[in-house]
Amino acid sequence: MGSIFPVFAALVATLVLMACSAIFVPKGPNQVTIRTALMLTFAATYLMWMVTYMAQLHPLIQPMRAVNTE
């Protein structure tokens, strides 16, 4: 049985990566653009993974068993 723990673990990892991208981007004329791009990339990747994981954990449609009439 699956667990919801990986969702929260990945969220923490994503937040750490977002904080690191905010802190360690070098100063320059494109600093805000680079920060924004990295944070949006991390957020979108996490959301895409989380939705896929949750959809597999709790599917909306149950698999149907084939009926043999032989």
N, CA, C and O atoms as a Maestro MAE file, in Angstrom:
{
 s_m_m2io_version
 :::
 2.0.0
}

f_m_ct {
 s_m_title
 :::
 protein
 m_atom[280] {
  # First column is atom index #
  i_m_mmod_type
  r_m_x_coord
  r_m_y_coord
  r_m_z_coord
  i_m_residue_number
  s_m_chain_name
  s_m_pdb_residue_name
  s_m_pdb_atom_name
  i_m_atomic_number
  :::
  1 25 0.846 -1.184 0.000 1 A "MET " " N  " 7
  2 3 0.000 0.000 0.000 1 A "MET " " CA " 6
  3 2 0.886 1.240 0.000 1 A "MET " " C  " 6
  4 15 1.890 1.297 0.710 1 A "MET " " O  " 8
  5 25 0.517 2.204 -0.779 2 A "GLY " " N  " 7
  6 3 1.292 3.427 -0.885 2 A "GLY " " CA " 6
  7 2 1.103 4.324 0.323 2 A "GLY " " C  " 6
  8 15 0.181 4.145 1.119 2 A "GLY " " O  " 8
  9 25 1.982 5.276 0.438 3 A "SER " " N  " 7
  10 3 1.953 6.191 1.568 3 A "SER " " CA " 6
  11 2 1.980 7.625 1.055 3 A "SER " " C  " 6
  12 15 2.418 7.886 -0.065 3 A "SER " " O  " 8
  13 25 1.512 8.544 1.877 4 A "ILE " " N  " 7
  14 3 1.546 9.954 1.498 4 A "ILE " " CA " 6
  15 2 2.864 10.597 1.941 4 A "ILE " " C  " 6
  16 15 3.133 11.752 1.613 4 A "ILE " " O  " 8
  17 25 3.681 9.853 2.682 5 A "PHE " " N  " 7
  18 3 4.973 10.376 3.152 5 A "PHE " " CA " 6
  19 2 5.870 10.876 2.022 5 A "PHE " " C  " 6
  20 15 6.481 11.934 2.176 5 A "PHE " " O  " 8
  21 25 5.984 10.163 0.882 6 A "PRO " " N  " 7
  22 3 6.858 10.681 -0.185 6 A "PRO " " CA " 6
  23 2 6.421 12.045 -0.724 6 A "PRO " " C  " 6
  24 15 7.253 12.821 -1.195 6 A "PRO " " O  " 8
  25 25 5.129 12.336 -0.656 7 A "VAL " " N  " 7
  26 3 4.646 13.636 -1.135 7 A "VAL " " CA " 6
  27 2 5.214 14.748 -0.249 7 A "VAL " " C  " 6
  28 15 5.679 15.770 -0.753 7 A "VAL " " O  " 8
  29 25 5.173 14.547 1.065 8 A "PHE " " N  " 7
  30 3 5.705 15.567 1.967 8 A "PHE " " CA " 6
  31 2 7.231 15.616 1.934 8 A "PHE " " C  " 6
  32 15 7.817 16.691 2.062 8 A "PHE " " O  " 8
  33 25 7.874 14.473 1.767 9 A "ALA " " N  " 7
  34 3 9.334 14.457 1.661 9 A "ALA " " CA " 6
  35 2 9.787 15.201 0.406 9 A "ALA " " C  " 6
  36 15 10.750 15.967 0.450 9 A "ALA " " O  " 8
  37 25 9.100 14.977 -0.703 10 A "ALA " " N  " 7
  38 3 9.447 15.679 -1.939 10 A "ALA " " CA " 6
  39 2 9.144 17.170 -1.821 10 A "ALA " " C  " 6
  40 15 9.859 17.993 -2.391 10 A "ALA " " O  " 8
  41 25 8.090 17.523 -1.086 11 A "LEU " " N  " 7
  42 3 7.776 18.935 -0.868 11 A "LEU " " CA " 6
  43 2 8.896 19.625 -0.091 11 A "LEU " " C  " 6
  44 15 9.300 20.736 -0.434 11 A "LEU " " O  " 8
  45 25 9.387 18.974 0.938 12 A "VAL " " N  " 7
  46 3 10.491 19.548 1.718 12 A "VAL " " CA " 6
  47 2 11.734 19.694 0.841 12 A "VAL " " C  " 6
  48 15 12.411 20.721 0.884 12 A "VAL " " O  " 8
  49 25 12.031 18.672 0.050 13 A "ALA " " N  " 7
  50 3 13.192 18.747 -0.841 13 A "ALA " " CA " 6
  51 2 13.024 19.877 -1.852 13 A "ALA " " C  " 6
  52 15 13.982 20.591 -2.151 13 A "ALA " " O  " 8
  53 25 11.825 20.041 -2.374 14 A "THR " " N  " 7
  54 3 11.563 21.116 -3.330 14 A "THR " " CA " 6
  55 2 11.727 22.485 -2.679 14 A "THR " " C  " 6
  56 15 12.306 23.394 -3.275 14 A "THR " " O  " 8
  57 25 11.222 22.632 -1.465 15 A "LEU " " N  " 7
  58 3 11.366 23.910 -0.766 15 A "LEU " " CA " 6
  59 2 12.828 24.221 -0.464 15 A "LEU " " C  " 6
  60 15 13.238 25.380 -0.523 15 A "LEU " " O  " 8
  61 25 13.611 23.206 -0.145 16 A "VAL " " N  " 7
  62 3 15.040 23.408 0.087 16 A "VAL " " CA " 6
  63 2 15.731 23.844 -1.209 16 A "VAL " " C  " 6
  64 15 16.555 24.758 -1.201 16 A "VAL " " O  " 8
  65 25 15.394 23.192 -2.307 17 A "LEU " " N  " 7
  66 3 15.980 23.586 -3.596 17 A "LEU " " CA " 6
  67 2 15.580 25.008 -3.987 17 A "LEU " " C  " 6
  68 15 16.388 25.755 -4.537 17 A "LEU " " O  " 8
  69 25 14.336 25.376 -3.703 18 A "MET " " N  " 7
  70 3 13.892 26.735 -4.013 18 A "MET " " CA " 6
  71 2 14.627 27.756 -3.153 18 A "MET " " C  " 6
  72 15 14.988 28.827 -3.640 18 A "MET " " O  " 8
  73 25 14.851 27.439 -1.887 19 A "ALA " " N  " 7
  74 3 15.588 28.347 -1.013 19 A "ALA " " CA " 6
  75 2 17.036 28.479 -1.473 19 A "ALA " " C  " 6
  76 15 17.599 29.573 -1.472 19 A "ALA " " O  " 8
  77 25 17.630 27.356 -1.865 20 A "CYS " " N  " 7
  78 3 19.013 27.403 -2.363 20 A "CYS " " CA " 6
  79 2 19.110 28.216 -3.652 20 A "CYS " " C  " 6
  80 15 20.075 28.952 -3.856 20 A "CYS " " O  " 8
  81 25 18.115 28.082 -4.512 21 A "SER " " N  " 7
  82 3 18.152 28.862 -5.748 21 A "SER " " CA " 6
  83 2 17.977 30.350 -5.464 21 A "SER " " C  " 6
  84 15 18.508 31.184 -6.198 21 A "SER " " O  " 8
  85 25 17.246 30.693 -4.414 22 A "ALA " " N  " 7
  86 3 17.083 32.101 -4.058 22 A "ALA " " CA " 6
  87 2 18.343 32.673 -3.427 22 A "ALA " " C  " 6
  88 15 18.643 33.856 -3.584 22 A "ALA " " O  " 8
  89 25 19.076 31.834 -2.718 23 A "ILE " " N  " 7
  90 3 20.248 32.331 -1.986 23 A "ILE " " CA " 6
  91 2 21.515 32.312 -2.841 23 A "ILE " " C  " 6
  92 15 22.302 33.256 -2.791 23 A "ILE " " O  " 8
  93 25 21.722 31.251 -3.623 24 A "PHE " " N  " 7
  94 3 23.011 31.037 -4.273 24 A "PHE " " CA " 6
  95 2 23.100 31.477 -5.730 24 A "PHE " " C  " 6
  96 15 24.114 31.212 -6.377 24 A "PHE " " O  " 8
  97 25 22.083 32.135 -6.266 25 A "VAL " " N  " 7
  98 3 22.182 32.647 -7.636 25 A "VAL " " CA " 6
  99 2 23.114 33.851 -7.615 25 A "VAL " " C  " 6
  100 15 22.918 34.767 -6.817 25 A "VAL " " O  " 8
  101 25 24.125 33.864 -8.482 26 A "PRO " " N  " 7
  102 3 25.087 34.972 -8.446 26 A "PRO " " CA " 6
  103 2 24.443 36.301 -8.860 26 A "PRO " " C  " 6
  104 15 23.507 36.348 -9.659 26 A "PRO " " O  " 8
  105 25 24.974 37.349 -8.295 27 A "LYS " " N  " 7
  106 3 24.455 38.685 -8.617 27 A "LYS " " CA " 6
  107 2 24.776 39.033 -10.061 27 A "LYS " " C  " 6
  108 15 25.816 38.649 -10.597 27 A "LYS " " O  " 8
  109 25 23.870 39.758 -10.668 28 A "GLY " " N  " 7
  110 3 24.065 40.172 -12.047 28 A "GLY " " CA " 6
  111 2 22.782 40.779 -12.588 28 A "GLY " " C  " 6
  112 15 21.792 40.896 -11.866 28 A "GLY " " O  " 8
  113 25 22.799 41.162 -13.847 29 A "PRO " " N  " 7
  114 3 21.619 41.824 -14.411 29 A "PRO " " CA " 6
  115 2 20.427 40.870 -14.572 29 A "PRO " " C  " 6
  116 15 19.285 41.325 -14.639 29 A "PRO " " O  " 8
  117 25 20.671 39.572 -14.635 30 A "ASN " " N  " 7
  118 3 19.580 38.616 -14.843 30 A "ASN " " CA " 6
  119 2 19.280 37.784 -13.600 30 A "ASN " " C  " 6
  120 15 18.708 36.699 -13.706 30 A "ASN " " O  " 8
  121 25 19.656 38.275 -12.435 31 A "GLN " " N  " 7
  122 3 19.492 37.506 -11.204 31 A "GLN " " CA " 6
  123 2 18.027 37.172 -10.930 31 A "GLN " " C  " 6
  124 15 17.708 36.032 -10.592 31 A "GLN " " O  " 8
  125 25 17.152 38.134 -11.068 32 A "VAL " " N  " 7
  126 3 15.730 37.906 -10.789 32 A "VAL " " CA " 6
  127 2 15.135 36.927 -11.800 32 A "VAL " " C  " 6
  128 15 14.316 36.082 -11.439 32 A "VAL " " O  " 8
  129 25 15.538 37.038 -13.039 33 A "THR " " N  " 7
  130 3 15.034 36.131 -14.067 33 A "THR " " CA " 6
  131 2 15.479 34.692 -13.795 33 A "THR " " C  " 6
  132 15 14.685 33.760 -13.926 33 A "THR " " O  " 8
  133 25 16.725 34.515 -13.424 34 A "ILE " " N  " 7
  134 3 17.246 33.173 -13.139 34 A "ILE " " CA " 6
  135 2 16.563 32.590 -11.911 34 A "ILE " " C  " 6
  136 15 16.169 31.424 -11.918 34 A "ILE " " O  " 8
  137 25 16.419 33.389 -10.854 35 A "ARG " " N  " 7
  138 3 15.726 32.926 -9.648 35 A "ARG " " CA " 6
  139 2 14.302 32.499 -9.968 35 A "ARG " " C  " 6
  140 15 13.853 31.430 -9.553 35 A "ARG " " O  " 8
  141 25 13.604 33.339 -10.705 36 A "THR " " N  " 7
  142 3 12.210 33.040 -11.040 36 A "THR " " CA " 6
  143 2 12.106 31.779 -11.883 36 A "THR " " C  " 6
  144 15 11.231 30.945 -11.651 36 A "THR " " O  " 8
  145 25 12.989 31.636 -12.855 37 A "ALA " " N  " 7
  146 3 12.962 30.448 -13.706 37 A "ALA " " CA " 6
  147 2 13.234 29.179 -12.899 37 A "ALA " " C  " 6
  148 15 12.557 28.169 -13.089 37 A "ALA " " O  " 8
  149 25 14.212 29.221 -12.007 38 A "LEU " " N  " 7
  150 3 14.521 28.044 -11.192 38 A "LEU " " CA " 6
  151 2 13.372 27.696 -10.250 38 A "LEU " " C  " 6
  152 15 13.001 26.529 -10.129 38 A "LEU " " O  " 8
  153 25 12.810 28.699 -9.586 39 A "MET " " N  " 7
  154 3 11.718 28.428 -8.650 39 A "MET " " CA " 6
  155 2 10.477 27.902 -9.361 39 A "MET " " C  " 6
  156 15 9.820 26.986 -8.867 39 A "MET " " O  " 8
  157 25 10.154 28.474 -10.513 40 A "LEU " " N  " 7
  158 3 9.005 27.970 -11.274 40 A "LEU " " CA " 6
  159 2 9.245 26.557 -11.784 40 A "LEU " " C  " 6
  160 15 8.324 25.741 -11.819 40 A "LEU " " O  " 8
  161 25 10.486 26.266 -12.181 41 A "THR " " N  " 7
  162 3 10.813 24.918 -12.637 41 A "THR " " CA " 6
  163 2 10.646 23.911 -11.515 41 A "THR " " C  " 6
  164 15 10.051 22.852 -11.717 41 A "THR " " O  " 8
  165 25 11.166 24.229 -10.329 42 A "PHE " " N  " 7
  166 3 11.035 23.312 -9.195 42 A "PHE " " CA " 6
  167 2 9.573 23.129 -8.800 42 A "PHE " " C  " 6
  168 15 9.144 22.009 -8.521 42 A "PHE " " O  " 8
  169 25 8.806 24.214 -8.773 43 A "ALA " " N  " 7
  170 3 7.399 24.120 -8.380 43 A "ALA " " CA " 6
  171 2 6.593 23.311 -9.393 43 A "ALA " " C  " 6
  172 15 5.786 22.466 -9.005 43 A "ALA " " O  " 8
  173 25 6.801 23.557 -10.677 44 A "ALA " " N  " 7
  174 3 6.051 22.837 -11.706 44 A "ALA " " CA " 6
  175 2 6.425 21.358 -11.727 44 A "ALA " " C  " 6
  176 15 5.560 20.501 -11.904 44 A "ALA " " O  " 8
  177 25 7.702 21.059 -11.549 45 A "THR " " N  " 7
  178 3 8.139 19.661 -11.523 45 A "THR " " CA " 6
  179 2 7.536 18.933 -10.334 45 A "THR " " C  " 6
  180 15 7.066 17.804 -10.470 45 A "THR " " O  " 8
  181 25 7.546 19.571 -9.168 46 A "TYR " " N  " 7
  182 3 6.956 18.950 -7.985 46 A "TYR " " CA " 6
  183 2 5.459 18.713 -8.176 46 A "TYR " " C  " 6
  184 15 4.959 17.628 -7.878 46 A "TYR " " O  " 8
  185 25 4.751 19.716 -8.666 47 A "LEU " " N  " 7
  186 3 3.303 19.562 -8.851 47 A "LEU " " CA " 6
  187 2 2.973 18.465 -9.854 47 A "LEU " " C  " 6
  188 15 2.027 17.702 -9.654 47 A "LEU " " O  " 8
  189 25 3.747 18.382 -10.933 48 A "MET " " N  " 7
  190 3 3.496 17.342 -11.933 48 A "MET " " CA " 6
  191 2 3.745 15.959 -11.343 48 A "MET " " C  " 6
  192 15 2.965 15.035 -11.575 48 A "MET " " O  " 8
  193 25 4.823 15.811 -10.585 49 A "TRP " " N  " 7
  194 3 5.117 14.532 -9.960 49 A "TRP " " CA " 6
  195 2 4.051 14.175 -8.918 49 A "TRP " " C  " 6
  196 15 3.597 13.032 -8.860 49 A "TRP " " O  " 8
  197 25 3.651 15.156 -8.094 50 A "MET " " N  " 7
  198 3 2.697 14.908 -7.024 50 A "MET " " CA " 6
  199 2 1.332 14.502 -7.569 50 A "MET " " C  " 6
  200 15 0.703 13.591 -7.032 50 A "MET " " O  " 8
  201 25 0.874 15.151 -8.605 51 A "VAL " " N  " 7
  202 3 -0.418 14.803 -9.201 51 A "VAL " " CA " 6
  203 2 -0.368 13.392 -9.782 51 A "VAL " " C  " 6
  204 15 -1.314 12.623 -9.613 51 A "VAL " " O  " 8
  205 25 0.713 13.047 -10.458 52 A "THR " " N  " 7
  206 3 0.851 11.700 -11.012 52 A "THR " " CA " 6
  207 2 0.903 10.656 -9.909 52 A "THR " " C  " 6
  208 15 0.258 9.613 -10.012 52 A "THR " " O  " 8
  209 25 1.663 10.927 -8.857 53 A "TYR " " N  " 7
  210 3 1.780 9.979 -7.745 53 A "TYR " " CA " 6
  211 2 0.432 9.781 -7.056 53 A "TYR " " C  " 6
  212 15 0.038 8.649 -6.776 53 A "TYR " " O  " 8
  213 25 -0.274 10.870 -6.785 54 A "MET " " N  " 7
  214 3 -1.566 10.766 -6.102 54 A "MET " " CA " 6
  215 2 -2.606 10.086 -6.988 54 A "MET " " C  " 6
  216 15 -3.470 9.372 -6.479 54 A "MET " " O  " 8
  217 25 -2.540 10.294 -8.298 55 A "ALA " " N  " 7
  218 3 -3.485 9.640 -9.206 55 A "ALA " " CA " 6
  219 2 -3.252 8.130 -9.237 55 A "ALA " " C  " 6
  220 15 -4.199 7.361 -9.401 55 A "ALA " " O  " 8
  221 25 -2.012 7.706 -9.081 56 A "GLN " " N  " 7
  222 3 -1.734 6.277 -9.035 56 A "GLN " " CA " 6
  223 2 -2.074 5.696 -7.665 56 A "GLN " " C  " 6
  224 15 -2.442 4.526 -7.559 56 A "GLN " " O  " 8
  225 25 -1.954 6.508 -6.622 57 A "LEU " " N  " 7
  226 3 -2.243 6.047 -5.271 57 A "LEU " " CA " 6
  227 2 -3.743 5.880 -5.050 57 A "LEU " " C  " 6
  228 15 -4.171 4.931 -4.393 57 A "LEU " " O  " 8
  229 25 -4.545 6.799 -5.597 58 A "HIS " " N  " 7
  230 3 -5.997 6.781 -5.448 58 A "HIS " " CA " 6
  231 2 -6.648 6.984 -6.816 58 A "HIS " " C  " 6
  232 15 -7.087 8.091 -7.126 58 A "HIS " " O  " 8
  233 25 -6.717 5.944 -7.632 59 A "PRO " " N  " 7
  234 3 -7.287 6.112 -8.975 59 A "PRO " " CA " 6
  235 2 -8.789 6.403 -8.919 59 A "PRO " " C  " 6
  236 15 -9.489 5.936 -8.020 59 A "PRO " " O  " 8
  237 25 -9.269 7.181 -9.891 60 A "LEU " " N  " 7
  238 3 -10.693 7.506 -9.957 60 A "LEU " " CA " 6
  239 2 -11.503 6.346 -10.521 60 A "LEU " " C  " 6
  240 15 -12.645 6.129 -10.116 60 A "LEU " " O  " 8
  241 25 -10.925 5.612 -11.440 61 A "ILE " " N  " 7
  242 3 -11.610 4.485 -12.066 61 A "ILE " " CA " 6
  243 2 -10.879 3.211 -11.681 61 A "ILE " " C  " 6
  244 15 -9.666 3.106 -11.866 61 A "ILE " " O  " 8
  245 25 -11.612 2.244 -11.145 62 A "GLN " " N  " 7
  246 3 -10.990 0.990 -10.750 62 A "GLN " " CA " 6
  247 2 -10.787 0.106 -11.967 62 A "GLN " " C  " 6
  248 15 -11.588 0.143 -12.901 62 A "GLN " " O  " 8
  249 25 -9.731 -0.686 -11.965 63 A "PRO " " N  " 7
  250 3 -9.521 -1.614 -13.075 63 A "PRO " " CA " 6
  251 2 -10.652 -2.632 -13.122 63 A "PRO " " C  " 6
  252 15 -11.142 -3.075 -12.083 63 A "PRO " " O  " 8
  253 25 -11.064 -2.998 -14.331 64 A "MET " " N  " 7
  254 3 -12.153 -3.967 -14.495 64 A "MET " " CA " 6
  255 2 -11.558 -5.324 -14.829 64 A "MET " " C  " 6
  256 15 -10.650 -5.430 -15.654 64 A "MET " " O  " 8
  257 25 -12.073 -6.350 -14.186 65 A "ARG " " N  " 7
  258 3 -11.610 -7.705 -14.425 65 A "ARG " " CA " 6
  259 2 -12.338 -8.276 -15.636 65 A "ARG " " C  " 6
  260 15 -13.558 -8.168 -15.756 65 A "ARG " " O  " 8
  261 25 -11.565 -8.885 -16.527 66 A "ALA " " N  " 7
  262 3 -12.166 -9.527 -17.703 66 A "ALA " " CA " 6
  263 2 -12.889 -10.797 -17.273 66 A "ALA " " C  " 6
  264 15 -12.371 -11.566 -16.463 66 A "ALA " " O  " 8
  265 25 -14.077 -11.018 -17.810 67 A "VAL " " N  " 7
  266 3 -14.882 -12.175 -17.462 67 A "VAL " " CA " 6
  267 2 -14.712 -13.232 -18.553 67 A "VAL " " C  " 6
  268 15 -14.991 -12.970 -19.723 67 A "VAL " " O  " 8
  269 25 -14.255 -14.424 -18.169 68 A "ASN " " N  " 7
  270 3 -14.130 -15.519 -19.112 68 A "ASN " " CA " 6
  271 2 -15.435 -16.312 -19.126 68 A "ASN " " C  " 6
  272 15 -15.916 -16.732 -18.073 68 A "ASN " " O  " 8
  273 25 -16.004 -16.519 -20.302 69 A "THR " " N  " 7
  274 3 -17.258 -17.272 -20.428 69 A "THR " " CA " 6
  275 2 -17.009 -18.620 -21.101 69 A "THR " " C  " 6
  276 15 -17.920 -19.186 -21.705 69 A "THR " " O  " 8
  277 25 -15.820 -19.124 -21.005 70 A "GLU " " N  " 7
  278 3 -15.487 -20.392 -21.630 70 A "GLU " " CA " 6
  279 2 -15.984 -21.574 -20.832 70 A "GLU " " C  " 6
  280 15 -15.779 -22.719 -21.233 70 A "GLU " " O  " 8
  :::
 }
 m_bond[279] {
  # First column is bond index #
  i_m_from
  i_m_to
  i_m_order
  :::
  1 1 2 1
  2 2 3 1
  3 3 4 2
  4 3 5 1
  5 5 6 1
  6 6 7 1
  7 7 8 2
  8 7 9 1
  9 9 10 1
  10 10 11 1
  11 11 12 2
  12 11 13 1
  13 13 14 1
  14 14 15 1
  15 15 16 2
  16 15 17 1
  17 17 18 1
  18 18 19 1
  19 19 20 2
  20 19 21 1
  21 21 22 1
  22 22 23 1
  23 23 24 2
  24 23 25 1
  25 25 26 1
  26 26 27 1
  27 27 28 2
  28 27 29 1
  29 29 30 1
  30 30 31 1
  31 31 32 2
  32 31 33 1
  33 33 34 1
  34 34 35 1
  35 35 36 2
  36 35 37 1
  37 37 38 1
  38 38 39 1
  39 39 40 2
  40 39 41 1
  41 41 42 1
  42 42 43 1
  43 43 44 2
  44 43 45 1
  45 45 46 1
  46 46 47 1
  47 47 48 2
  48 47 49 1
  49 49 50 1
  50 50 51 1
  51 51 52 2
  52 51 53 1
  53 53 54 1
  54 54 55 1
  55 55 56 2
  56 55 57 1
  57 57 58 1
  58 58 59 1
  59 59 60 2
  60 59 61 1
  61 61 62 1
  62 62 63 1
  63 63 64 2
  64 63 65 1
  65 65 66 1
  66 66 67 1
  67 67 68 2
  68 67 69 1
  69 69 70 1
  70 70 71 1
  71 71 72 2
  72 71 73 1
  73 73 74 1
  74 74 75 1
  75 75 76 2
  76 75 77 1
  77 77 78 1
  78 78 79 1
  79 79 80 2
  80 79 81 1
  81 81 82 1
  82 82 83 1
  83 83 84 2
  84 83 85 1
  85 85 86 1
  86 86 87 1
  87 87 88 2
  88 87 89 1
  89 89 90 1
  90 90 91 1
  91 91 92 2
  92 91 93 1
  93 93 94 1
  94 94 95 1
  95 95 96 2
  96 95 97 1
  97 97 98 1
  98 98 99 1
  99 99 100 2
  100 99 101 1
  101 101 102 1
  102 102 103 1
  103 103 104 2
  104 103 105 1
  105 105 106 1
  106 106 107 1
  107 107 108 2
  108 107 109 1
  109 109 110 1
  110 110 111 1
  111 111 112 2
  112 111 113 1
  113 113 114 1
  114 114 115 1
  115 115 116 2
  116 115 117 1
  117 117 118 1
  118 118 119 1
  119 119 120 2
  120 119 121 1
  121 121 122 1
  122 122 123 1
  123 123 124 2
  124 123 125 1
  125 125 126 1
  126 126 127 1
  127 127 128 2
  128 127 129 1
  129 129 130 1
  130 130 131 1
  131 131 132 2
  132 131 133 1
  133 133 134 1
  134 134 135 1
  135 135 136 2
  136 135 137 1
  137 137 138 1
  138 138 139 1
  139 139 140 2
  140 139 141 1
  141 141 142 1
  142 142 143 1
  143 143 144 2
  144 143 145 1
  145 145 146 1
  146 146 147 1
  147 147 148 2
  148 147 149 1
  149 149 150 1
  150 150 151 1
  151 151 152 2
  152 151 153 1
  153 153 154 1
  154 154 155 1
  155 155 156 2
  156 155 157 1
  157 157 158 1
  158 158 159 1
  159 159 160 2
  160 159 161 1
  161 161 162 1
  162 162 163 1
  163 163 164 2
  164 163 165 1
  165 165 166 1
  166 166 167 1
  167 167 168 2
  168 167 169 1
  169 169 170 1
  170 170 171 1
  171 171 172 2
  172 171 173 1
  173 173 174 1
  174 174 175 1
  175 175 176 2
  176 175 177 1
  177 177 178 1
  178 178 179 1
  179 179 180 2
  180 179 181 1
  181 181 182 1
  182 182 183 1
  183 183 184 2
  184 183 185 1
  185 185 186 1
  186 186 187 1
  187 187 188 2
  188 187 189 1
  189 189 190 1
  190 190 191 1
  191 191 192 2
  192 191 193 1
  193 193 194 1
  194 194 195 1
  195 195 196 2
  196 195 197 1
  197 197 198 1
  198 198 199 1
  199 199 200 2
  200 199 201 1
  201 201 202 1
  202 202 203 1
  203 203 204 2
  204 203 205 1
  205 205 206 1
  206 206 207 1
  207 207 208 2
  208 207 209 1
  209 209 210 1
  210 210 211 1
  211 211 212 2
  212 211 213 1
  213 213 214 1
  214 214 215 1
  215 215 216 2
  216 215 217 1
  217 217 218 1
  218 218 219 1
  219 219 220 2
  220 219 221 1
  221 221 222 1
  222 222 223 1
  223 223 224 2
  224 223 225 1
  225 225 226 1
  226 226 227 1
  227 227 228 2
  228 227 229 1
  229 229 230 1
  230 230 231 1
  231 231 232 2
  232 231 233 1
  233 233 234 1
  234 234 235 1
  235 235 236 2
  236 235 237 1
  237 237 238 1
  238 238 239 1
  239 239 240 2
  240 239 241 1
  241 241 242 1
  242 242 243 1
  243 243 244 2
  244 243 245 1
  245 245 246 1
  246 246 247 1
  247 247 248 2
  248 247 249 1
  249 249 250 1
  250 250 251 1
  251 251 252 2
  252 251 253 1
  253 253 254 1
  254 254 255 1
  255 255 256 2
  256 255 257 1
  257 257 258 1
  258 258 259 1
  259 259 260 2
  260 259 261 1
  261 261 262 1
  262 262 263 1
  263 263 264 2
  264 263 265 1
  265 265 266 1
  266 266 267 1
  267 267 268 2
  268 267 269 1
  269 269 270 1
  270 270 271 1
  271 271 272 2
  272 271 273 1
  273 273 274 1
  274 274 275 1
  275 275 276 2
  276 275 277 1
  277 277 278 1
  278 278 279 1
  279 279 280 2
  :::
 }
}
